[in-house]
Amino acid sequence: MSVLDELPVVVIGAGPVGLAAAAHLRERDLPFLVLEAGDTAGAAVRQWGHVRVFSPWRYNADPAARRLLDDTGWIAPAEDALPTGAELVTDYLQPLADLPQLKPHLRYGARVEAISRLGLDRLRTAGRGQTPFLIRLADGDELLARAVIDASGTWGTPNVLGASGLPARGEKDAAAFLEHALPDVLGADRRRFAGRRTLVVGAGHSAANTLLSLAELATAEPGTEVIWAIRSASPARTYGGGDADALPARGALGARLRDHVDAGRIRLLTGFSVHALTPAEGRVAVVVRHADGSDEQMVVDRIVAATGFRPDHSIAAELRLDLDPVMGATRALAPLIDPNEHSCGTVPPHGAAELAHPEVGYYAVGMKSYGRAPTFLMATGYEQVRSVVAALAGDWDAARDVQLDLPETGVCNSNPADSTGTDGCCGPDPAAQPAAQGLTTGISGGLLSAPLNLVSLDTPAGGQTGGCCTS
């Protein structure tokens, strides 16, 4: 037995995917330690606890975690029920974290500041594979590990509001007027939005949920105005696949949003990017730039920047990572999750082989593994960590046997320009109109703010007539 074998596998993050990794490590009888920056399990999930996810429980609990919980007499929620973030924590994540097999191996308030190899910087090669990882915490403590599974997610690193990947001019100075994804519009944050004009920027499910909550608020609070701004020329991406979506709640989400826009309860601006922000007399002036280069100014009270998230790989700056220059995922995984080609339901199975870096023993999993791609589902992360833990245990047959059963979105991809021909991946379009676009489905982006009354949807004009997009 080597020195490495006596060290734990360190898991960063005690969210859904991090705790799933811990459950698999426990089943494999591998020593492990989970480091969570927050004070509790699912700390990031608790921040959007008011939001209901659109994927039912059968997709939201990891199989290894279920087995550990079942042994304690855990009563599983109904498989077809749609939990809120709070229910995901109280009914699943917290009971899992409190199991005697896991609880002694969880350390809260442990924020990772940097990861390296003991005594080696990124340049040194000799003996690297036999050298323990060195993990430095924000409080100055240092730990050694045989391997690292980074499931820290992307919740803490939202994208900027401005276009071109750059902050809008004045964005930092206007921070007091900005909200990031999923404010609790109908609950704790109600007073910030009631009777005010709010601009929501973004075309994913985080934006859709906030817009639906604001539209509901407007019916109860006079003077509440809702403006929705998207960069593309059409909201088809957000409206989604309708009846062709394998998750009915996800399909119905877009239908409700479209009804509010059509009724004028939500003002939609297309071909829009935020150019500059200027605080003025308790409000903020927003200069928007249209596709033709012309500018327009509006004054609002609040701005919700539902523009997605990006990974922060800075803690691994001294490790040898092989990241795709576009996606920020591994080079092997990037083409499999590219939103220009895939929706969340068409991502091929992938595991340890696609997640591996030149730094042997380091894996980023979950939302962080997807880089900037918004096509993540929890079930994908669960299969990732099953494969990674099997690889760390030396069971390469199990590591390579990756399988995913994901619900299709009913749309081809997330690219506003793709699938416009008559013989695309979703089959011929009788009207030869531009195809509808894919939907984001990550835990931070594919959410419902309230239970939905599901309805039958007519195919939107110019949209897809059915789903396919097999890998």
N, C-alpha and C positions, 0 to 999 in steps of 0.2 A: 504494500500500500504506500502511495506517495504522500508527501506532505499536503498536496492539493486535496486529496481524497478526505482528509480530516477536517477540511474547512467547509463552511456552509456555502450553498448557493444563495446569493443575496438577491432578493426581489425588491425592486424599487416601486412602491405604490401599493396601497391596500384597497384599490378599487375592484370592480368586477373581474378584470383580467388578472390583476396581481394576486388576488385571493384564489382565483382558479389555478394559477401557477403553484401556489402554496399547497393546494389540495392535491395536485398531481405529484408534487415533490414528496408529500406525506405518503401517498400510495406507493411511490417508488422507494420509500425508506431512505431518501437522500436528506442529509442535514440542510436546513434552510433558515433564513432570517428575512423577514419582511420589514422594510423601512418605509414608514408612512410619514410624510411631512405634516399632515393634519393631526388633530387630536383624537380622531375616531376612524373606524373603517368607513370607506365610501365618502370621505370628506368632500371631494369635488361633486359627487352625485347629490349630496345633501344641499348643495347650493342651487340646484334646480329641482328640489324636491317637490315643488308645486306643479311640475310638468308631468304629463302622462306620456309614456313611450308608446309608439305605435306597434311595436312587436310584442306579441303575447308571451306569457311566462314560459312557454315551451322552448322559446329561443333564448331566454334570459338567464337560465341557470346552467352552470357547467356540469357535465355528467359526473366528474370525480367529486365535485363539491356536493352534488345531490347524494352520492353514495355515502359520503361522510355524514351528511345531515340525516339521511334516512335511518342510519344506524342508531340515531338518538331519538327516533320517534317523531322527527320533524314532520309537520303537516304541510305538505306542499300546496301553494296556491293553485287555483283552477288554471289549467294549462292555457285556456283561451282568454283569460282575463288580461287586461292591459294595466300594468302597475304604474303608479306615479314614481318619480325618483325617490320620494320619501318611503314608499312602500317597498321599493327595491332594496333599500337599506334595512328597514325594520324587519321585513319578512324574509330576507335572504342574506344580505351581506353581513349584518351584525350578528345574526345567529351563527353564521359560518365562522366569522372572526372569533367568536366566543367559545368555539369548540376546544376542548382540552388538547386536541391534537395540533391546533394551530395557535391558540392564544399565547402560550409561552414563547412563541417564535415571532411575535409581532412587536415592533417597537415604534411607538407614536412620537410625534414631535421630532422626527429624525429627517431633516432635510438634507439631501445629498448635494454637496457643493462641487465635487470633482471625483472622477474615476481615472485611475492610472494602473500601472504595474509596479509592484514594490521594487524600488530602486532603479526603475527603467523609465525613460521618457519614450516618446513615440519613435525616436530614431533607432533605439537599441533593439537588435534582433536576437543576438545570442542568448539562448535559454529562455526566451520570451514565453513560449508555450508551457513551460514548467514553473513559471513565476506567478505567485498569487496576485490577484487584483487588489489594489489599494483603494479603499473608498473613504473619502474625507467628508465628514458632515459639517454643517454650518456652525455647530457648536465647538468645532475643533477636534472632535473625536475621530479616530481613524480605525477602520475595520479591514480585515483581510477576507477574501472570498476565493473560492475555486472557480466560480462563474458568476455572471451578472445577467439577470433578466430585468430589463428596464421597462416597466409598465406604468410609467409616470404620467402618460397621457399628454394632452395638449391644452387642457382647459385653462391653464395659466398663461398661455401665449396666443391670444387672439390676433387675427390679422388686423392691419390698420384700416382706417376708414377710407383713405384716399385711393385713387386708382393707380395703376402701374406698379403696384406693390409698395408704394411710398406713402407716408403719412400726408394727409391734406395739409396745406399751409395753415398754420395756426391750430392744428389738431391738439398739440400738447397744451396750449394755452386755454383751449376750450374743454379740457378734460372734465370740468365740473358739470358740463351739460351732456356728457356722453354716457351711455349705458352700453355694456357689452351684452352678449347673447342672453336671452331668456330672463329678463327682469320679471318680478312677480307683480304684474300689472294689476291683477284683480285682488291681490292680497297685501303683503307687506309694503309694496312699492306704490300702492294705489294713489296716494296723495301727490306723488310726483307727476302723475299723468292725468288725473281727473281735471277736466275743464281746461286742458292745455292742448297745444298743437304739437304733435310728435311726428318726426320723420324717421321712418324705418328703412335702413339701407341693407339690402341683401336679398338673395333669391332662393335660399335654402329653407329647410324646415324650421330652423330657429326663427327666421324672419316670419314665416307663415304662422307659427304659434303666437308670436308677439302681436302680429296684425289681428288675428282672430280675437285675442284677449282685448286689444284696444277697441275693436269694433263693438264688442260686448259692453265695454266700459262706456263707450259713447252713447249707447242707448239709455244708460242710467245717469250719466253725468253731462248735463248741457254744456256746450262749449268745447267738448272734447273733439279734436280734429285729428284725422289719421292720414298721413301721406306715406306712400310706399314708393321707393325709388330703386330701380334695377339698372344695371349697366347694359343688359342685352335689349334687343328690340322687341322681345315678346316675353310674357310671363309663362309660356308653355312649360318651361322646365319646372316651375314651382307647382303649376296645376297638376302636372304628372300624368300617370297612366290610367287613372280612373278605375273602371271595372276590371281592367287587365292586370291590376296590381294584386299580387298574391297576399298582401296584407291589406284587408279592406279598410282599416282605419287610416292607413297611409294614402290610399286612393281617395277616400272621402275628405281628407284634409284639404286637398287642392280644390275640391268641388265647393266646399264652404267658402274658401277664400275667393274663388271666382264669383260666387253669388254676391259677396259684399262689394267687390269691385264693380260688377255690372249694375248693382243698385246705387252706386255712388257713395256708399258709406266709407269706402276707402278710395282715395285719389291715387291713381297709378301714374308714375312717371317712368318712361322707358328711355333707353339710350342716354343714361344719366351717369355722371361721375361727380363726386365731391371734390372740388378744387381748393376751396379755402373756407375757413371758419373764423368768425370774429365775434367775440362776446360783446353784447351791447345792451345796457340797461336791463339786466336780468334775463335776457334772452340771447340767442345766438343767431347771427346772420350767416347764411350758408350760400356760398357761391357755387353753383353747379355748372358743369360744362357738358354741353350736348355733343352728340356724335359729329355734328357739323362744325364743331369748334367754337360755337357761340356760347356766351355765358348768360346765366340768369341768377338772380338773387332772391332768396326767400328768408323769412325770419320765423324761427320755431322756438319752442320752449325746451324740448328734449330731442335727442338723437339716439336711436338704438342702432348700434353698429353690429348687425348680424352678418358679418362678412367672413365667418369661418375662423379656422385656427391653423396654426403651423407648429411643427415640432421645434424644440430647442435642444440641439445636440451639444451645447457648449460644455455640459458636465463631462462629456466624453472626448474633449478636445485632445487629450493625450493618448487616445486609443486610435487604432488603425481602422477607420471606417471606410466603407466603399459605398458612397451615397450617390444616387442618381442626381445629376445636376439640375434636373427639372423638378422632379417629384419630392426629393429629399427622403425617399425610401431607398432600400438597398437596390442595386442595379438589377438584380435578378427579379425582385418583386415589382418594381416600377411598371413594366409593361403589362403586368397582370391586373393592375388596379387603376390604370390611367383612366380618369373620368372622361377623356376624349373618346375612349373606346368602350368603356364599361359602365354599367350601373351597378349598384351593390349586389343585385341578384345574379350578375353574370361573372363575378370574380371567380377565377378558377381556384381549386383547392391549392393551398400552399402551406409550408411549414418550415422546419428548421433549415432545410437546404436553401430556401429562398430568403430566409431571414439572416443567414450567416454573414459575418463580416470577416475580413482578413484577421481581425483580432479574435482569435479562437476563444470561445467561451462567453462572448458578449452578444446578447440578443436584445434588440428593441422590439417590443410586441405591443399589441393593441393599437389604439389610435396613433400612438407615436410611430409605429412601424409604417403607417400609411403616408407619412410625410404630409404633403398638402392635399392628398386625395380625400374627398369627402364621402367615399363609398364604403364606409366601415360599418359592420354590424357586430354586436357582442359575440354572436355565435362564431364569427370568424376569429376573434381573439381567443376564444376557448380552444378552438382547434389548433391555433398557433402554439399555445403553451403546452398542449398535450404533446405535440410533435417535438417541441424544444426540450421538454423534460425527458421524453423518451431518448432523445439524442444524448443528453447529459448523462443518462443512465447507461449509455452504450447499446441501447436497443434500437439499432438503425432500421431494422425492418419495420418496427412500429413508427419510428420517426418519419419514414418515407411514405407510409400508408396514410396519406392525408385525404380526408373526405369532408366535403361541405354540402349541406342541404340548405340552400338559401332561398328565401322567397323572392320571386321576380318582381320588378317594379312595374312591368308593362310598358317600359320605354327602353330605347336602345342604349343611350349613353348620356353624358352630361355636357356634351359639346353643342353649343348653339348653332354651329354651322354644319354638323355632320348629319348623316342619315337623311339627306334631302333628295336622293335619287329615287328611282322607281324599283330598285332591286337591292335595297339595303339589308342589314342584318335582321330587320324585323319583317321582312317580306315586302312585296310590292305595295305601294300606296296607290289606291285607285285614283285619288285626286291629284297625285303627283305634287302634293303640298309639302312644305317643310315638316319634318318629324318633330313630335314632342321630345322633350329632353329629359334626361335622367334626374333622379332625386337624390339628395344627400340623406344618408341614413345612419350616421354615426351617433353614438350616445349623446354627443353634444349638439347634434344637428337634426336628428330624425325623431322629433318629439311632438306630443300633443299636449295642449294646455288644458284640455278638459275632455271628458268622454264624448264621443261622437254618436249622433244618430245616423247610422249608415244608410245611404241612399243609392238607388240605381243611377248611373251617370251616363249621359249621352256622350258619344265621342266628340271632343272639342273640334271645332272647325280647324282643319289643317293638322290635326293631331293623329296619333297612331290609332289603329283600329284594334290592336291587340298586342300582347306582349310576346317576346321570344328571347332574343339575346342569350343564347346558350354559349357557353365557353367552348 
